[in-house]
Amino acid sequence: MATTTCIILNPSAGSVRDLDDVVARLKRLPNAEIRLTGRRGSAARFARTAIQKGRQLIVAAGGDGTLNEVVNGVGENVRAVRVGLIPLGTGNDFARTIGVPTDVEEAIDLIAAGVARRVDLVRVTSDEVRYFVNVSAGGFSGLVDEKLTPAMKKTWGPLAYLRGAAAALSELRAYRTTLAFNNSKSLTLDLYNVVVANGRYVAGGRMIAPEASIDDGLLDVVLIRQRPAPELALLAAQVAMGTHLSSDAIVFRRATKLTVNSKPRMCFNVDGELVGSEPARFEILPRALRFIAPKP
């Protein structure tokens, strides 16, 4: 039978212990080819090639970074394919939001069932054009991602973000940031972080955007204001409990478009992968992506 599915597997994903076993399990999916990533950008390239070959389903088998590369390989060709996920990373934050099971067999069964739902896609234009389905963060988060290495992610697993944060703490600084929501009058604040969320979770389960919905056509924007260290410690505890949106240290907005400028320039990541700096423009593409997932 004709090949209809392309599985893009990251052999270095955090939960991959026995690659041959994972490959054998993935072969349960009928009419599928399996491509193994070798370096940064491989997954995006494989996704583009799969679309050119007429594949109808592209499955990211890896972590949030692998999924993000696949989404960027699909890009504006979202009408051509459906996207699936087998969570093999250390964080698996988007899987938490959309309800994809982290058990490999259960995730494969979900892919085989083939039921898709439409979810929002976010386009961000900065040094380059990128897409994401989960979260983008700039400021201190960008510094943390500069500190994170593949070895650190592998060694520390879900605690890797905290390890990176500890390494970056000495460089903590505020950014004089100007933001425009939906092309309206701009707002200027001194911020540590700008978080633009479609999904709810970051850094292995921290609920940074507890009210976010992946199909409401809106960006959830969480701004962390400059505050003294004791207030930041309290805020960290509130973030851990998902109650931080009521904090005086937080400015929360919803928008379909957002433009960010800052001094000094913020570095931004998308779904945990460092991609560039501001000025950045975020735009929601409502329900643009067909994603294999349980019914909401």
N, C-alpha and C positions, 0 to 999 in steps of 0.2 A: 504494500500500500504506500501511497505517496507520503513523504515526510511533511507533517503539518506543524510540528512544534520544535522550537529551538530552546534547549536548556543551557543557560550560561552559568557555569559552575566556577566558583572561586575556591580553588583547592587550599588556599591559605585562610579561609574563613575561620573564625574563632572556635566554632564547635566541631570542626572537621578533625577527627582523630584517625580514622581509617578511610582513606580516599577510595580505595577499591570497594569497600563496603557501601559507601555513599553512591558511587557510580552504579553499582549493582542494583541498589534500591531505585535509583532514578530510571533505570531501564525498564521498570514496571510500566512507565508511561508509554503507550503505543505511539508509533509513527513519530518518534522524536530523535533528534540529533543532540549530542552533548558536546559543548565546546568548553574547554578549560581556559580560564584567563591566565595570562602569564605576567602581565605588568599593567600599570595604570593606563586606562584607556581601552584595554582589550574588550571589556564587556560592552562598551558603547559601540565599538567597531563591529563586534559580532552581531549586535542588535540591528545595526544599519544593514549589514549583509543579509541577515535573516529576512528583513522586510523586502529587500531586493529579490530574494529567492521566493517570495510569496508565502512565507511562513505565517500562519494565522494566530499563533500563540507563542509568546516569548516569555520564558520563565527565568527569573533571577534566583539562582541557588547560592545564597551567600548572605552577607549582612546588609545593613542599610546603605553602605557605600556601593556595593555591587548593584543593589536595586536602583540607586541613583544613577549609576552609569548606564544601566539598561534604559531607564526613563529618558536619559539624555540622548541615547542612541535612537530611540523612537522619536523624540522631539515632536515636531508638528505633524508627524505621520500617525497620530493617535487613532485615526479612523481606520487605519489599515490592519491593526492587530489588537489582540487582548494581551494583557500582561498578568503574569502570575508570580508568586513568591514562595520559595521554600526557605524559611529562615534558618540560616546556619551561622549567623554572626554572634558577637558577644552582647550586643545591645538589643537588636531586633525591635526597635522602637515603633516602626510603622506597622509591623505585624501586630503589636499590642493594640494599636488604635483600630485597625481594620478587622481584627479577630481571626487572623490566620494562625493556626496552631503551630507551636514550635516543635512538636513531635514530627519527625520526618515522615513517618508513615501516614499520619493524619493529614499532613500538608499535601502529600502526594495524592491521597484519596480526594482531597478538595480540588486539586488541579484536574484530576481525572473526571470529576463530576462536571467541571467546566462552567459552573454558574458564575456569571460576571455581574458586577454592579458598577455604576458610573461614579467616579470620584473626581474631585477637583484636581487640577494640575496648576502649578505656579511657575510663571516665567520670570526670571530675574535677569536684568541687563546691567552689567557693571563693566569689568574689563572684558568680559565676553558674555554671550547669552547662555544661560543655564536654565534647567527645569528641575523642579523637585516636587515631591508629594508629601513630605513630612515637615521639616523645620529648617529654617535658615537663621543663623545668629551672627551678629557682628559685635565688635568691641572686645571685651575680656574673653568671650568664648573663642574669638579668632586667635587670640594669643595662646589659649589652651590648646587649640588644634595645631598650632605651630610646634608645640612641645610634644604632642602625641606622635609616637612612632609605631610602625607595625609590630615591632618587638614588644613595646609597652602594652599595646592592645592584647597581644597574645598572652603575655605574662599576667597582666592584671585583670583581664576579662572585663566584667561590668564595672569594676572599680578604676578602670583606666582613666576615665574623665577626671575623677578626683585626684589621681596621681598627677595628671597633667596640670590640673588647677593648682596643686601645691607647687609645682615647678614654675608656674607663671605668676604666682602671687606677688613676688617682689616687683613685677612690672605693672601691677594694677594701677590704672590711671583713668581719669574721666575724659570723655569726649564731648566737646561742644557740638551738639548735633541739631541739625535743622531737618524737620520732617514735614512732608506735605501728604495729606490723606485725601484720596479721590480728587486730586488737583485743586484742593481748597487752600485757604490761607495757611501758611506754614506755621509750625510750632518749633521753638528753639529751647533745648534743655541740655543740662549737663548730665550725661549718662555713662554708666559702665557698660550696658548691654542694650542692643536692639535685637529682639527675637521676633521673627515673622513665622507664624505657625499655620500650617494646614492640619497636621496631626497634633496629638496631645503630648507625646513623650519625647524626651531626649536622654542621652547619656545613660542608657540601660534602665529606663523606667522612671526617670524624674518627670513628673507631670507638670511641665512648664506652661501648658495652655489647657487647663482643665475643662474649659467650656468649648473647645474647638470641635468643629464638625468637618469631615472630609468631603461633604457634598452640599454645603450650604452656600457656596459661591462667595465666601468671605475669607479674608485673611484675619487671623487673630494676632494682634500686635502687642507684645509685652515689652515695656520699656523699664529698665532698671536704673533708677536715678542715683546720682552720687550721694552717698550717705556715709556717716562715720562707721568705723569697724563694728561696734556693738550692734548697730541696727542691721548691718549686713549679716551678722551671725544669726540674728533673729529671723531675718528674711530667708536665710538658707534653710532654717527649720520649717518655716512656712511653705517653702517650695517643696520640701520633702513630703509634706502633708497635703499639698495641692490647695492650700488656703491663702496663697500670697496675693491674689488679685485684689484683696481688700486692704492691702498694706499701703501706707503712705509713701513707701519707697517705690511703688509701682504705678506706672501710667498704663492703662489698658484701653485699646481702641480696636474697632473692627473697620475694615475697609476693603474695597475691591482693588484699589491701587495705592501704592506707597512709594514715595521718593525719599531717599536718605542722603544727606551730605553731612560731613563732620570734619572737625579739626581737633587732633590729628586724624588722618584717614583711618577709618575702621577696616580691618580685614574681615571678610565674611566667609562662612562655610555654608554649604548646602548638604543637609543630611549627613553631617559629620565630616565632609570632605572640604578642605580649604580650597577656595576657587578664585578669590580676588578681593579687591577693595572697592570702597564707595568712590564716587557717587553711584548709588544703586537704585534701580527702579523695579518694583515688584508688581506683578499683575496676575490676577486670578483668572484661570481659564475654566469656567464652571462646568463641572461634570464632563470633562473632555476625555478622560481616560477610562477605558473598560478594564476593570481589575477583577481577577478571580478571587472571590471572597465569600464568606458566609453572608446570608441575607441579614440586613441590619435589623 
